[in-house]
Amino acid sequence: MSEYLPQELMLDIFTRLPIKSILRCTSLCKSWYSLLTSSNFISMHLNRKQDEHILVRHFSRNPEKEIYSLFCDNENLDQYAQYDLPFNCSNFFFNIVGSCNGIFCLNDEMSFCSAFYLWNPSIRKSVKLPNPTFRADGSFDPTLGFGFDPVTNDYKVVKVLHTTYGMPPTVELYKLSTGVWKDISHVALSHVFFSRAPRVYLNRASHWVASRWEEGSIRSVIVSFDMHDETFSVIMLPSLVSEIKQYCEGTNLFVLDESLCLVNYNYDGTIDMWMMKEYGEAESWVKQYNISSRRIPYQPEVSHYLIKLIATRKNGEMLWAENDGLLLSVDHANQKIKDLGVRDSINTNYLSHYSLYVNSYKESLVLLDKWRDYCAEDACEESFNSRKRELKRGRKKLLKTNTKRRLWVVSLLHISGLLYLSKTKGKWSRRKERKKRQVKRHPFSIYCH
């Protein structure tokens, strides 16, 4: 590390840099690479306050692929970046299990082994998980959850799989720190989950809407799984919702202002939105809105039908999936609607409810220290070759210029790397001179013999 700057100051400077600049710095010298890929620095950079972004996933028909676009959460929702998946899906699109700290957990549920991936699009790194022990037999599909354990600084995936109706399911838990699936079926509850049950991550726990038998009828509840305690618990729904909902039909979960929210789709075409003011307290459910899901009444010239409430924005507007596959931003208070220019191509069947995905997103360096450990086959090879090219380009660029001139023009951040390179260049020069002298003496030594 540099002799001219304290390490604390170096860390403070690096944590303020954008992701792209940090990735370039990892190619300058070994000491910086070790520092910037350490778990301590990755956590420090993650905890820095960043600009808020919204990530939108939709499916395109021409060409057929998933598109992940990052937008600034401003008035115009300007596009900030677009990411390409480093692997292919057996289905039209991946099932997004969840996102946390810049990582997406993706599941290819149509593949034979139901492949899982952890993917950080900001740094183009991915981890392919090993195959789970238990596989679906066709009668039931697995229910999945993804989250972060802040106590152990670990990322976990939970898989709930029913084998017989009415019996407790099998439960497996994957930890990124261990790289293996663990059977934790002994903590399972006898609630019935469904493969595409609404799920959100909040307060270090994954949440789903599930059903259970209660007093001779089926009632809906929210089941949560704590990522640290690794246990399940039950949160009651509002009484009005629980009485009429069966088999989790017409319910959707999302997070607003760090609070758990529930969307209830009524049979009369209206939608109720509930917010839990005190987490875990069933009595704190408060109805926020009652909205019509049919053609928007205050704009007769617009033929949009609101299908599914997906997310909310920081300005209070709500993001809806529309019947033609459009993503709409609706201001219900001022009765305004805005077409965001995103159209999902799967809009003729039930898949349109799931292919369009919207969530808040924070860029991070998580998985940067895993670039050679558990990478997916294609992504790992690409990352390794990319890393070699970056190191080679950086070394050539720095060695082309004179040492004194480098020290004049570069910033203080480069001093440690340049000192290291100048010393290395001196060693190379002395070694090269010794080899030249040996070659010159070599013909003369032959004649002497």
For each residue, the residues with C-beta under 8 A, 3 or more apart:
1: 7 10 31 35 416
2: 5 10 412 415 416 419
3: 416 419
4: 412 415 416
5: 2 9 10 412 413 415 416
6: 9 10
7: 1 10 11
8: 11 12
9: 5 6 12 13
10: 1 2 5 6 7 13 14 35 413
11: 7 8 14 15 35 41 44
12: 8 9 15 16
13: 9 10 16 17 413
14: 10 11 17 22 25 35 36 41 45
15: 11 12 41 44 45 48
16: 12 13 48
17: 13 14 21 22 25
18: 21 22 363
19: 22 23 122 123 363 364 365
20: 23 24
21: 17 18 24 25
22: 14 17 18 19 25 26 36 45 365
23: 19 20 26 27 123 390
24: 20 21 27 28 390 394
25: 14 17 21 22 28 32 36 413
26: 22 23 32 33 36 37 390
27: 23 24 33 390 391 393 394
28: 24 25 32 394 398 414 417
29: 32 33 416 417 420 421
30: 33 34 420
31: 1 34 35 416 417 420
32: 25 26 28 29 35 36 416 417
33: 26 27 29 30 36 37
34: 30 31 37 38
35: 1 10 11 14 31 32 38 41
36: 14 22 25 26 32 33 41 365 368
37: 26 33 34 41 42 368 369 371
38: 34 35 41 42 369
39: 42 43 153 369
40: 43 44
41: 11 14 15 35 36 37 38 44 45 365
42: 37 38 39 45 46 364 365 366 368 369
43: 39 40 46 47 153
44: 11 15 40 41 47 48
45: 14 15 22 41 42 48 364 365
46: 42 43 101 102 362 364 365 366
47: 43 44
48: 15 16 44 45
49:
50: 362 363
51: 72
52: 72 73 314 360
53: 70 71 72 73 80 360 361 362 363
54: 70 71 72 73 77 311 313 319 358 359 360 361
55: 68 69 70 71 99 357 358 359 360 361
56: 68 69 70 71 327 342 356 357 358
57: 66 67 68 69 93 96 355 356 357 358
58: 66 67 69 325 327 342 343 344 345 355 356 357
59: 64 65 66 67 92 93 344 345 346 355
60: 63 64 65 66 67 345
61: 64 345
62: 345
63: 60
64: 59 60 61 92
65: 59 60 85
66: 57 58 59 60 85 89 93 94
67: 57 58 59 60 82
68: 55 56 57 82 83 84 85 121
69: 55 56 57 58 79 81 82 83 342
70: 53 54 55 56 79 80 81 82 83 361
71: 53 54 55 56 77 78 79 80
72: 51 52 53 54 77 78 79 80
73: 52 53 54 77 313 314 315 360
74: 77 78
75: 315
76:
77: 54 71 72 73 74 329 340
78: 71 72 74
79: 69 70 71 72 82
80: 53 70 71 72
81: 69 70
82: 67 68 69 70 79
83: 68 69 70 121 124
84: 68
85: 65 66 68 88 89 94 119
86: 119 124 126 376 378 379 382
87: 117 126 128 376 378 379
88: 85
89: 66 85 92 93 94 108 110
90: 108 110 111
91: 94 108 109 110
92: 59 64 89 346 351 355
93: 57 59 66 89 346 355
94: 66 85 89 91 106 107 108 117
95: 106 107 108 109 144 196 354
96: 57 99 104 105 106 107 357
97: 105 106 107 116 144 145 146 157 199
98: 104 105 144 145 146 147 199 200 201 206
99: 55 96 102 103 104 105 146 201 359 361
100: 103 146 147 148 155 201
101: 46 148 155 362 364 366
102: 46 99 120 121 122 361 362 363 364 365 366
103: 99 100 118 119 120 155 364 366 367
104: 96 98 99 117 118 119 120 121
105: 96 97 98 99 116 117 118 144 146 157
106: 94 95 96 97 116 117 118 119
107: 94 95 96 97 114 115 116 117 144
108: 89 90 91 94 95 111 114 115 116 117
109: 91 95 114 141 142 195
110: 89 90 91
111: 90 108 114 115
112:
113: 131 135
114: 107 108 109 111 131 132 135 136 142
115: 107 108 111 128 129 131
116: 97 105 106 107 108 128 129 132 157 174
117: 87 94 104 105 106 107 108 126 127 128 129 376
118: 103 104 105 106 126 127 129 155 176 367
119: 85 86 103 104 106 125 126 127
120: 102 103 104 123 124 125 126 364 365 366 367 368
121: 68 83 102 104 124
122: 19 102 363 364 365
123: 19 23 120 365 367 368
124: 83 86 120 121 379 383 386
125: 119 120 367 368 370 371 375 379 383
126: 86 87 117 118 119 120 367 375 376 379
127: 117 118 119 176 367 370 373 374 375 376
128: 87 115 116 117 374 375 376 377 379
129: 115 116 117 118 157 174 374
130: 174 179 180 181
131: 113 114 115
132: 114 116 135 159 172 174 181
133: 172 181 183
134: 159 161 170 172 183
135: 113 114 132
136: 114 139 140 141 142 161
137: 140 163
138:
139: 136 162 163
140: 136 137 161 162 163 195
141: 109 136 194 195 196
142: 109 114 136 159 160 161 195
143: 159 160 161 193 194 195 197 199 208
144: 95 97 98 105 107 157 158 159 160 199
145: 97 98 157 158 160 199 201 206 208 225
146: 97 98 99 100 105 155 156 157 158 201 206
147: 98 100 155 156 201 204 205 206 227
148: 100 101 154 155 156 201 204 227
149: 152 153 154 155 156 204 227 228
150: 153 204 228
151: 228
152: 149 177 228
153: 39 43 149 150
154: 148 149 175 176 177
155: 100 101 103 118 146 147 148 149 175 176 366
156: 146 147 148 149 173 174 175 176 227
157: 97 105 116 129 144 145 146 173 174
158: 144 145 146 171 172 173 174 206 225 227
159: 132 134 142 143 144 171 172 173 174 181
160: 142 143 144 145 169 170 171 188 193
161: 134 136 140 142 143 169 170 171 172
162: 139 140 165 167 169 192 193
163: 137 139 140 167 169 170
164: 167
165: 162 192
166: 190
167: 162 163 164 190
168: 185 188 189 190
169: 160 161 162 163 185 188 193
170: 134 160 161 163 183 185 188
171: 158 159 160 161 183 184 185 187 188
172: 132 133 134 158 159 161 181 182 183 184
173: 156 157 158 159 181 182 184 230
174: 116 129 130 132 156 157 158 159 180 181 182
175: 154 155 156 178 179 180 182
176: 118 127 154 155 156 179 370
177: 152 154
178: 175 182
179: 130 175 176 374
180: 130 174 175
181: 130 132 133 159 172 173 174
182: 172 173 174 175 178
183: 133 134 170 171 172
184: 171 172 173 187 188 230
185: 168 169 170 171 188
186:
187: 171 184 230 231 232
188: 160 168 169 170 171 184 185 232
189: 168 223 232 234
190: 166 167 168 212
191: 210 211 212 221 223 234
192: 162 165 210 211 212 247
193: 143 160 162 169 197 208 210 223
194: 141 143 197 210 247 248
195: 109 140 141 142 143
196: 95 141 354
197: 143 193 194 208 209 210 248
198: 208 209 248 251 252 253
199: 97 98 143 144 145 206 207 208 253
200: 98 206 207 253 254 255 260
201: 98 99 100 145 146 147 148 205 206 207 255
202: 205 207 255 258 260 279
203: 279
204: 147 148 149 150 226 227 228
205: 147 201 202 224 225 226 227
206: 98 145 146 147 158 199 200 201 224 225 227
207: 199 200 201 202 222 223 224 235 253 260
208: 143 145 193 197 198 199 222 223 224 253
209: 197 198 220 221 222 223 237 248 251 253 262
210: 191 192 193 194 197 220 221 222 223 248
211: 191 192 218 219 220 221 246 247 248
212: 190 191 192 218 219 221
213: 216 217 218 219
214: 217 218 219
215:
216: 213
217: 213 214 246
218: 211 212 213 214 246 247
219: 211 212 213 214 242 243 245 246
220: 209 210 211 237 241 242 245 246 247 248 251
221: 191 209 210 211 212 234 235 236 237 242
222: 207 208 209 210 234 235 236 237 253 260 262
223: 189 191 193 207 208 209 210 232 233 234 235
224: 205 206 207 208 232 233 234 235
225: 145 158 205 206 230 231 232
226: 204 205 229 230 231 232 233
227: 147 148 149 156 158 204 205 206 230
228: 149 150 151 152 204
229: 226
230: 173 184 187 225 226 227
231: 187 225 226
232: 187 188 189 223 224 225 226
233: 223 224 226
234: 189 191 221 222 223 224
235: 207 221 222 223 224 260 276 280 282
236: 221 222 242 282
237: 209 220 221 222 241 242 245 262 282 285
238: 241 242 262 264 274 282 285 287
239: 242 243
240: 243 244
241: 220 237 238 244 245 251 262 264 272 274
242: 219 220 221 236 237 238 239 245
243: 219 239 240
244: 240 241
245: 219 220 237 241 242 248 249 250 251 264
246: 211 217 218 219 220 249
247: 192 194 211 218 220
248: 194 197 198 209 210 211 220 245 251
249: 245 246
250: 245 264 265 266
251: 198 209 220 241 245 248 262 263 264 265
252: 198 262 263 265 308 309
253: 198 199 200 207 208 209 222 260 261 262 263
254: 200 261 263 309 310 311 312
255: 200 201 202 258 259 260 261
256: 259 261 275 312
257:
258: 202 255
259: 255 256 275 276 277 279
260: 200 202 207 222 235 253 255 275 276 279
261: 253 254 255 256 273 274 275 276 288
262: 209 222 237 238 241 251 252 253 273 274 275 276 285
263: 251 252 253 254 271 272 273 274 309
264: 238 241 245 250 251 271 272 273 274
265: 250 251 252 271 293
266: 250 269 270 271 272
267:
268:
269: 266 292 293 294
270: 266 290 291 292 293
271: 263 264 265 266 289 290 291 292 293 306 309
272: 241 263 264 266 287 289 290 291
273: 261 262 263 264 287 288 289 290 291 309
274: 238 241 261 262 263 264 285 286 287 288
275: 256 259 260 261 262 285 286 288
276: 235 259 260 261 262 279 280 281 284 285 286
277: 259 281 284 285 286
278: 281 284
279: 202 203 259 260 276
280: 235 276
281: 276 277 278 284
282: 235 236 237 238 285
283:
284: 276 277 278 281
285: 237 238 262 274 275 276 277 282
286: 274 275 276 277
287: 238 272 273 274 290
288: 261 273 274 275
289: 271 272 273 332
290: 270 271 272 273 287
291: 270 271 272 273 306 332
292: 269 270 271 296 297 306
293: 265 269 270 271 305 306 307
294: 269 297 305 306
295: 302 303 304 305
296: 292 299 302 304 306 330 337
297: 292 294 300
298: 335
299: 296 302 335 337
300: 297
301:
302: 295 296 299 337
303: 295
304: 295 296 322 323 324 326 328 337
305: 293 294 295 322 323
306: 271 291 292 293 294 296 309 320 321 322 328 330
307: 293 320 321 322 323 352 353
308: 252 320 321 353 356
309: 252 254 263 271 273 306 318 319 320
310: 254 319 320 321 327 356 357 358
311: 54 254 318 319 358 359 360
312: 254 256 316 317 318 319
313: 54 73 316 317 318 319 329
314: 52 73
315: 73 75
316: 312 313 331 333
317: 312 313 329 330 331 338
318: 309 311 312 313 329 330 332
319: 54 309 310 311 312 313 327 328 329 330 340 358
320: 306 307 308 309 310 327 328 329 330
321: 306 307 308 310 325 326 327 328 344 352 353 356
322: 304 305 306 307 325 326 327 328
323: 304 305 307 347
324: 304 343 347
325: 58 321 322 343 344 345 346 347 352 356
326: 304 321 322 339 340 342 343 344
327: 56 58 310 319 320 321 322 340 342 343 344 356 358
328: 304 306 319 320 321 322 337 338 339 340
329: 77 313 317 318 319 320 337 338 340
330: 296 306 317 318 319 320 336 337 338
331: 316 317 334 335 336 337 338
332: 289 291 318 335
333: 316
334: 331
335: 298 299 331 332
336: 330 331
337: 296 299 302 304 328 329 330 331
338: 317 328 329 330 331
339: 326 328
340: 77 319 326 327 328 329
341:
342: 56 58 69 326 327 356
343: 58 324 325 326 327 347
344: 58 59 321 325 326 327 347 352 355 356
345: 58 59 60 61 62 325
346: 59 92 93 325 349 351 352 355
347: 323 324 325 343 344 352
348: 352
349: 346 352
350: 353 354
351: 92 346 354 355
352: 307 321 325 344 346 347 348 349 355 356
353: 307 308 321 350 356
354: 95 196 350 351 357
355: 57 58 59 92 93 344 346 351 352
356: 56 57 58 308 310 321 325 327 342 344 352 353
357: 55 56 57 58 96 310 354
358: 54 55 56 57 310 311 319 327
359: 54 55 99 311
360: 52 53 54 55 73 311
361: 53 54 55 70 99 102
362: 46 50 53 101 102
363: 18 19 50 53 102 122
364: 19 42 45 46 101 102 103 120 122
365: 19 22 36 41 42 45 46 102 120 122 123 368
366: 42 46 101 102 103 120 155
367: 103 118 120 123 125 126 127 370 371
368: 36 37 42 120 123 125 365 371
369: 37 38 39 42
370: 125 127 176 367 373 374 375
371: 37 125 367 368 375 380 383 384 387
372: 375 380 383 384
373: 127 370
374: 127 128 129 179 370
375: 125 126 127 128 370 371 372 379 380 383
376: 86 87 117 126 127 128 379 380
377: 128 380 381
378: 86 87 381 382
379: 86 87 124 125 126 128 375 376 382 383
380: 371 372 375 376 377 383 384
381: 377 378 384 385
382: 86 378 379 385 386
383: 124 125 371 372 375 379 380 386 387
384: 371 372 380 381 387 388
385: 381 382 388 389
386: 124 382 383 389 390
387: 371 383 384 390 391
388: 384 385 391 392
389: 385 386 392 393
390: 23 24 26 27 386 387 393 394
391: 27 387 388 394 395
392: 388 389 395 396
393: 27 389 390 396 397
394: 24 27 28 390 391 397 398
395: 391 392 398 399 421
396: 392 393 399 400
397: 393 394 400
398: 28 394 395 401 406 417 418 421
399: 395 396 421 425
400: 396 397
401: 398 405 406
402: 405 406
403: 406 407 418 422 425
404: 407 408
405: 401 402 408 409
406: 398 401 402 403 409 410 414 418 422
407: 403 404 410 415 418
408: 404 405
409: 405 406
410: 406 407 413 414 415 418
411: 414
412: 2 4 5 415
413: 5 10 13 25 410
414: 28 406 410 411 417 418
415: 2 4 5 407 410 412 418 419
416: 1 2 3 4 5 29 31 32 419 420
417: 28 29 31 32 398 414 420 421
418: 398 403 406 407 410 414 415 421 422
419: 2 3 415 416 422 423
420: 29 30 31 416 417 423 424
421: 29 395 398 399 417 418 424 425
422: 403 406 418 419 425 426
423: 419 420 426 427
424: 420 421 427 428
425: 399 403 421 422 428 429
426: 422 423 429 430
427: 423 424 430 431
428: 424 425 431 432
429: 425 426 432 433
430: 426 427 433 434
431: 427 428 434 435
432: 428 429 435 436
433: 429 430 436 437
434: 430 431 437 438
435: 431 432 438 439
436: 432 433 439 440
437: 433 434 440 441
438: 434 435 441 442
439: 435 436 442
440: 436 437 443 444
441: 437 438 444 445
442: 438 439 445 446
443: 440 446 447
444: 440 441 447 448
445: 441 442 448 449
446: 442 443 449
447: 443 444
448: 444 445
449: 445 446
